[in-house]
């Protein structure tokens, strides 16, 4: 059972990394590696879809954060 949990955690981590890499753009070699990874276990596609859904839900927040002016000190909050 523990090995199944470790494998599941590993698949989940790999899927999350693939989503980030895909978002950044894959090279031809990376595309091939991704295709091999995706085809090697049916759980990979499920994990990837879950992370893509999460990414899609949080992407608008990332876009909004670009518009925010960062605070530089404790007094900035009151002065804005």
N, C-alpha and C positions, 0 to 999 in steps of 0.2 A: 504493500500500500504506500509506503513512504517513497519508493522509487517512482510510482505513478504520480505522486504529488510533485516530486522533484522534476519529473519530465514535463508535467503540466506547467509548472512555474517556468521552466526553461523555454517551452513553446510560447508562453505568454510574453516573456521578455524578448524573445526573438521576433515575435510578431510586432511588438511595440517598436523595436528598432527598425524593422522593415518599413513600417508606416512613416517613420521620420525620414528614413533614407529616400523613400519614394517621393515624399513631399519635397525633398531637396533636389531630386532629379537623379536618376540612375544612369551610370555608364553602361555601355553594351555588356561588359563583363558582369556588372552588378545585376543587370536584367537577366542574364543567364543564370547567375547564382540564385536570384529570387525565384525563377521558374523551377529550378531544381529543388529548392527548399519547399516551395508551395506544393509540388507534386509528390514529395517524399512522405507526407503524412496527411491524412484527411483532416486532422485536428488543426493543421496550420491554417487552412482557409477559414475555419470558424474563428480562430483566435485573431487572425488578420481582420476579418470583418468587424469583430467587436472593437478592436482598436481604431479602425477607420471610422466607425460610428462615434466613438468618443472624441476622436480628433475633430470630426465635423461639428460636434456640439460645442467644442471649446474654441474653434477657429475664430468665430466672431469676437470672442473676448480678447484674443491676441491682437486682432485688428483694432479694437477699441483702445487697447493699452498703448498703441503707438500715438494716439491722440492726446494722451494724458501728459501733463507737465510734471516731472518728478519733483518731489519735495526735497529741499536741500538741508533743511534744518528745522528745529522745533517751532520756530516762529513763523515759518512759511505757511502753515495751515491757517492761521488766523489772518494773515495778510492777503490771502487770495480770495 
